[in-house]
Amino acid sequence: MAEETTTPEKQFAIQKIYTKDVSFETPNSPQVFTQKWEPAIDFNLGTNVETLENGLYEVALTVTATVKCNDSVAYLAEVCQAGIFALTGFDDNEMGPMMGSFCPNILFPYAREAISDLVAKGGFPQLLLAPVNFDALYAQHIQQLQQAPSTETIN
């Protein structure tokens, strides 16, 4: 009789979603409100994963929007949206996409809303960030890691 190998069932659960950090700056106010509004937007994303305990992970997505008008910063809005996720039964090859794409995809709408609220409360026209393809960003990140030259030195 052949011995059966059982793989643990894959389980994913959101334990908590929360705003970890918020920053809004208008370094050139009130002058920025008297200028013609012709914004140039710089948008950056970053993720950080921290292993907690018993299959729990904190994934933090940082979204930064810097808006310039006439070459001076009108405002800088930054939100670090985080979540605690329970993941069990995933192998190492699956954990990367879960942490680098799936979880940030869940967090982004919350961060997007927080950025929009901050900008509106700061007295500026609404800023609606476009959706982000985290699958493509994760794939690009993996490709860059694979193409990076090795840092090992052979003597």
Buried (B, 14 or more C-beta within 10 A) or exposed (E): EEEEEEEEEEEBEEEEBEEBEBEBBBEBBEEBEEEEEEEEEEBEBEBEBEEEEEBBBBBBBBBBBBBBBBEEBBBBBBBBBBBBBBBEEBEEEEEBBBBBBBBBBBBBEBBBBBBBBBBEEBEBEEBEBEEBEBEEBBBEBEEEEEEEEEEEEEE
